[in-house]
Amino acid sequence: MNTNYVTTNVRLPKEMLRALKLEAVREDKSVAQLVREAIEQTFGQKERQPSVKQF
């Protein structure tokens, strides 16, 4: 396992977890991988530049 990873807990509604597990099987990926991909889509890549407000 990559040493750059940390473990965390997330509380999800039962139906959301069920849907996530089904999608993981469909895509032949782990639940953790789907969660990482969703976070990257939402927040961007690892080295995202901070946004600068324009006046």
N, C-alpha and C positions, 0 to 999 in steps of 0.2 A: 504494500500500500504506500502511496505517495505520502511523504512526511509533511507536505504542505497543507494537508487536509486536517480539519478539526471536526469533531462530532458535535452535533447540536440536536435539540429536541424541538419539535414543532407540534402544536395541537391542531388537529384537523377534524372537521365533522366526519362522522363515519362514512357517509356517502361520498365525500370528497376523496377520502383515502381509498375507498373501493374503486372509484373511477380512475384514480391515479395508478393503482395496481393493475387494473385491466389494460390501461393504456401502455404501461410498461411491458406487459406480456405481448401486446399487439406489436409494439415497436422493437421487441427483443432487447430491451434496455432495463437497467435497474431503476427502481423508484428514485434513488439518490441521483442518478444521472438525469432523469427527467426534471427533478427539482433544480439541479444546477443549471440546466438549459433554460428553464423558465426564469430563473433569477438573472442569468446573463441577458436574456431577451428584454427583461424589464429594466435592468440597471446598466446594461452595456458590458463591454469587455472588461477584463481585469484592470487594465491600465487606463481607464477612462479619465479624460481630462476634466477638471472641475469646470462647471459652467460659469461664465463671466456675464454679469448683468451689464447691459448697455444703457446709457442714459440718453 
